[in-house]
Structures are given as C-alpha cells and as structure tokens.
Amino acid sequence: MRNRSKVVICWEVLRALASGPQGPSRLARVANVPFDRLDEYLGPLVSAGLVRREADGEREVYRVTPEGMQALGDLDRVLPKLL
C-alpha cells in the first residue's frame, strides 16, 4: 500500500465530512486515519476555516463549512488527475 500525502488525507477527511457531521472516532475510521493522528489533519482544516468543531450534546463533532465544500469540489476536480 502506498503512503498517502497529507493533502490526500485532508481531502479524504473533507469527503467523509461531506456526508454530515461526525465524531472523531467515526471520522478516523471513515477517512482511514489512526485516531491518535487525526488532530494532525483536522488542526489545519479547522484553522483554515474548512472544518468546524462543534459540541453536539456531550460529544464533539466535526462539520465541513461552506468554504470546505468549495475546497472539496476543487480537490475533487484536480486530485484524481494527479494521482
């Protein structure tokens, strides 16, 4: 299996969140990222305003922002041509 770049992993995190808000455990599973390294990818996405961290009752969830959806569309058009 080939190592994925940070950009590809962030793209997969955005794709996973496009289906709706998710908690960190599910998000790590869907994006195929080790749970203990998830923050390494979410941090830059949150800082860039592409993903928002929210409280849903007593649990934490992540939601893609409108800017994140736009970035996802751009990545969907470009990355498959490069990979």
Secondary structure, 3 states (H helix, E strand, C coil): CCCCCHHHHHHHHHHHHCCCCECHHHHHHHHCCCHHHHHHHHHHHHHCCCEEEEEECCEEEEEECHHHHHHHHHHHHHHHHHC
